[in-house]
Amino acid sequence: MLTVIEVEHQHRVVVLDEVKDIYKIRTAFPATKSYYEQCIRSQGTNAGTWG
């Protein structure tokens, strides 16, 4: 499951695993354009936007 959370006025995209009746965080990353662009420049990430 994907969700967005806000921590101290900063948004994070969070990937959750559902284990029985509990959600556990698998990974999280900043939900900013600058982070996205940094990933593209440094890793050549195959990523896209959905809207």
PEJOWO-V462121 format. One record per backbone hydrogen bond with DSSP energy under -1.0 kcal/mol. CO is the residue of the C=O (numbers start at 1). NH is the residue of the N-H. If there is no record, write none. Layout:
BEGIN
CO_NH + CO_NH
END
This chain:
BEGIN
1_16 + 3_14 + 5_12 + 7_10 + 10_7 + 11_31 + 12_5 + 13_29 + 14_3 + 15_26 + 15_27 + 17_24 + 19_22 + 22_19 + 24_17 + 27_15 + 29_13 + 32_36 + 33_37 + 34_38 + 35_39 + 36_40 + 37_41 + 38_42 + 39_43 + 40_44 + 45_47
END
